[in-house]
């Protein structure tokens, strides 16, 4: 279930740039606004992903790579 929830967040970030920006700025608010209710471990994983994305580079390509790690075919 955990991978499915994180995968859904990553998919939403790929498909909706405005969600991606909100997720980067204020993850808890962005997740709540889009109906995601994640446990602490899931939030920690999302925070790791945010940190990885903030390191620079092609954000969309990084998201595709992350999505593939969670079994998604973006």
PyMOL commands that set and color helices and strands:
alter all, ss='L'
color gray80, all
select helices_A, chain A and resi 2-15+17-25+27-33+40-54+59-69
alter helices_A, ss='H'
color red, helices_A
deselect
rebuild
show_as cartoon
